[in-house]
């Protein structure tokens, strides 16, 4: 007589098996992601001096930490990398070493060599401008403040130290408030603007890193609609117009033999219509041979 599993036990085992299968699949997907090391944000000396003389005291270290804290969630939201922050590396290595001492048979868990890419953000300019207009009739003052942050994003290949891309952008934000002449809330205005500029800068940097390593690509094409491999939190937004390129052969410098990239030929344009969690859809505006695998650039 074959042993049977009681029905009540079967009802408990099947859901557990399902959960375990889902967790295993999630772990396998996560393990396939390349590791991106994020180094501390640099602030050039000239900017550090500006920050130290700002009306509301803001140190270079505070600005650096704030940008880093915004950048890590932004790059995580792209779902393209396993992210390791450089400031955490010593602890990760130390913990892994201790575990192997206690259990020599333990497989190696963390390895700096496994970090495939490194990214470095540098704040190379900062400006804080305020304009005031006093209105005597209403006894109020209109304060207009603009904060601008200039950022450089560099992406390296860890194994070779090769600089894959260095790009920069200046991002600004403006706020205006009307207050009684006897009152002032410059600090609140400044704090709000700084948060806005830092968040926009972090989102831009994350998008740059992903676009360099994993360009936006066409996953599928049906009639006048294409599906691309970018979703929410990846810099893709409705109504954006992207140019579409066919990828050709590798371009090699005849003197240095260095691979400079791949030939790209523009073959059309698309406009984003729907942004979903993991992918987006776009309508084709110009089609000169758009096909699966083509890459998109703004």
C-alpha positions in Angstrom: 0.0 0.0 0.0 1.5 3.3 -1.1 1.8 6.0 1.6 -0.5 9.0 1.0 -0.1 12.6 2.1 -3.0 13.8 4.3 -5.2 16.4 2.5 -4.6 19.1 5.2 -0.9 18.7 4.9 -1.1 18.8 1.1 -3.0 22.1 1.3 0.0 23.5 3.3 2.8 22.0 1.2 1.6 23.2 -2.2 1.5 27.0 -1.4 4.9 26.7 0.3 6.3 25.0 -2.8 4.9 27.8 -5.0 6.4 30.5 -2.8 9.8 28.8 -2.8 9.7 28.5 -6.6 8.9 32.2 -7.0 11.7 33.1 -4.5 14.2 30.9 -6.4 13.2 32.5 -9.7 13.6 36.0 -8.2 17.0 35.1 -6.9 18.1 33.7 -10.2 17.0 36.9 -12.0 18.8 39.0 -9.4 22.0 36.9 -9.7 22.1 37.5 -13.4 22.4 41.3 -13.0 25.8 42.9 -13.4 27.1 44.6 -10.2 27.6 48.3 -10.3 29.9 49.9 -7.7 28.9 53.4 -6.7 31.8 55.6 -5.3 31.3 58.5 -2.9 30.2 61.7 -4.7 33.0 64.2 -5.2 32.7 67.9 -4.7 35.5 70.1 -6.3 37.2 72.6 -3.9 35.7 75.6 -5.6 32.2 74.3 -5.0 33.0 73.4 -1.4 34.0 77.0 -0.8 30.8 78.3 -2.4 28.7 76.0 -0.2 30.6 77.1 3.0 29.6 80.7 2.2 26.0 80.1 1.3 23.4 81.9 3.3 22.1 78.7 4.8 25.0 76.7 5.9 25.4 73.6 3.7 28.6 71.7 3.7 30.2 69.9 0.8 29.8 66.6 2.7 26.1 67.2 3.2 25.6 67.9 -0.5 27.6 64.8 -1.4 25.7 62.5 0.9 22.4 63.9 -0.2 23.1 63.2 -3.8 24.4 59.7 -3.1 21.3 58.9 -1.0 19.1 60.0 -4.0 21.2 58.3 -6.7 21.2 54.8 -5.2 17.4 54.4 -5.1 17.2 56.0 -8.6 19.7 53.4 -10.1 18.0 50.6 -8.2 14.6 51.6 -9.7 15.9 50.8 -13.2 16.2 47.1 -12.2 19.3 46.7 -14.3 22.1 46.3 -11.7 23.0 44.8 -8.4 24.2 48.0 -6.7 27.0 48.2 -4.1 27.9 51.5 -2.5 31.7 51.9 -2.0 31.3 53.1 1.6 29.7 49.8 2.4 32.4 47.6 0.7 34.7 47.3 3.7 31.9 46.0 5.9 30.7 43.6 3.2 34.2 42.2 2.7 34.9 42.0 6.5 31.6 40.2 7.1 32.4 37.7 4.3 35.9 37.1 5.6 34.6 36.4 9.1 32.1 34.0 7.8 34.7 32.0 5.9 37.0 31.9 9.0 34.1 30.3 11.0 33.2 28.0 8.1 36.2 27.3 5.8 33.9 25.3 3.5 31.7 28.3 2.8 31.7 29.4 -0.8 33.1 32.9 -1.5 30.2 35.3 -1.2 31.4 38.8 -2.0 34.2 39.7 -4.4 35.3 43.1 -5.5 36.3 41.6 -8.8 32.7 40.8 -9.4 31.9 44.5 -9.6 31.7 44.9 -13.4 31.1 48.7 -13.5 32.0 51.7 -11.4 30.3 55.1 -11.5 31.6 58.4 -10.1 29.6 61.5 -9.7 31.3 64.9 -9.3 29.6 68.2 -8.4 31.7 70.7 -10.4 29.5 73.8 -10.0 26.8 75.3 -7.7 25.0 78.6 -7.8 22.4 80.2 -5.6 20.9 83.4 -6.9 18.2 85.4 -5.1 16.1 88.3 -6.5 13.8 90.4 -4.3 11.1 92.9 -5.3 9.6 95.0 -2.5 6.0 96.0 -2.9 5.4 98.9 -0.5 1.6 99.2 -1.0 1.0 95.6 0.2 4.1 95.7 2.6 5.3 92.4 1.0 8.4 91.2 -0.7 8.5 88.8 -3.7 11.5 86.6 -3.4 12.7 84.6 -6.3 15.5 82.1 -5.7 17.2 79.9 -8.3 19.6 77.1 -7.4 21.7 75.4 -10.1 23.8 72.3 -9.7 26.3 71.1 -12.3 27.1 67.4 -12.3 29.6 65.1 -14.1 28.8 61.4 -14.4 31.6 59.0 -15.3 31.1 55.3 -15.9 34.1 52.9 -15.8 34.6 49.2 -16.7 36.1 47.8 -13.5 38.2 45.0 -15.0 40.1 47.3 -17.4 39.7 50.7 -15.8 38.4 51.9 -19.1 36.3 55.1 -19.1 33.1 54.1 -21.0 31.5 57.5 -20.8 31.9 60.9 -19.2 28.9 63.3 -19.5 27.8 66.4 -17.7 24.6 68.4 -17.1 23.5 71.5 -15.4 20.2 71.3 -13.6 18.4 74.3 -12.0 15.2 74.9 -10.1 13.4 78.2 -9.3 10.9 79.0 -6.5 9.1 82.3 -5.7 7.4 83.3 -2.5 5.6 86.4 -1.4 6.0 87.3 2.3 5.4 90.2 4.6 8.4 92.5 4.9 8.8 91.6 8.6 9.0 87.9 7.9 11.5 85.8 6.0 11.6 82.1 5.2 14.7 81.9 3.0 15.8 78.7 4.7 12.6 76.9 3.7 12.9 78.1 0.1 16.5 77.0 -0.1 15.8 73.5 1.5 13.0 72.8 -0.9 15.0 73.9 -4.0 18.1 71.9 -2.9 15.9 68.7 -2.5 14.4 69.3 -6.0 17.7 69.9 -7.7 19.5 67.0 -6.0 16.6 64.6 -6.9 16.5 65.7 -10.5 20.4 65.4 -10.7 20.3 61.9 -9.3 17.6 60.7 -11.7 19.5 62.2 -14.6 22.7 60.4 -13.6 21.0 57.1 -13.1 19.5 57.4 -16.6 22.9 58.2 -18.1 24.5 55.1 -16.5 21.8 52.8 -17.7 21.7 54.3 -21.2 25.5 53.9 -21.6 25.6 50.2 -20.5 22.1 49.1 -21.6 20.8 51.4 -24.4 17.0 51.6 -24.8 16.0 48.8 -27.3 13.0 47.8 -29.3 11.6 44.5 -27.9 8.8 44.1 -30.4 7.0 45.8 -33.3 3.4 45.4 -34.3 2.1 47.6 -37.1 2.8 51.2 -35.9 3.5 50.3 -32.3 6.8 49.3 -30.7 7.6 48.0 -27.2 10.8 49.1 -25.6 12.7 47.8 -22.6 12.3 50.7 -20.3 9.6 51.3 -17.7 8.8 53.4 -14.7 11.7 55.1 -13.0 14.0 54.8 -16.0 13.7 58.3 -17.5 11.1 57.4 -20.1 7.9 59.5 -20.0 4.8 59.8 -22.1 5.0 62.1 -25.2 8.8 61.9 -25.4 10.1 61.6 -28.9 13.1 59.2 -29.4 15.2 58.6 -32.5 15.7 55.0 -33.5 19.0 53.6 -34.8 20.1 50.4 -36.4 23.3 49.0 -34.9 26.0 48.1 -37.4 29.6 46.7 -37.1 32.2 47.7 -34.5 34.2 50.8 -35.2 37.9 50.2 -34.6 40.5 52.9 -34.5 43.1 52.0 -37.2 46.0 53.4 -35.2 45.3 52.3 -31.7 43.1 49.3 -32.5 40.7 50.5 -29.8 37.0 49.6 -30.2 35.3 53.0 -30.4 31.8 51.6 -30.4 29.4 50.4 -33.1 28.1 52.1 -36.2 24.6 53.6 -35.7 22.3 54.6 -38.6 19.1 56.5 -37.9 16.1 54.6 -39.1 13.1 56.4 -37.6 11.4 58.2 -34.7 8.9 57.1 -32.1 6.8 58.9 -29.5 6.2 57.2 -26.1 2.5 56.7 -25.4 2.4 54.3 -22.3 4.9 53.8 -19.5 4.4 50.6 -17.6 6.4 49.2 -14.6 8.8 47.1 -16.7 8.4 48.3 -20.3 6.9 51.1 -22.4 5.0 51.4 -25.7 5.5 54.0 -28.4 3.9 54.9 -31.7 6.1 55.1 -34.8 6.3 58.6 -36.3 8.9 57.7 -39.0 9.8 54.2 -40.1 12.8 53.5 -42.3 13.4 50.0 -41.2 12.6 49.8 -37.5 13.0 46.3 -36.2 13.5 44.3 -33.0 16.9 45.1 -31.5 17.1 48.7 -32.7 18.2 51.2 -30.1 16.6 54.4 -29.1 18.2 57.7 -28.2 16.8 61.1 -27.3 
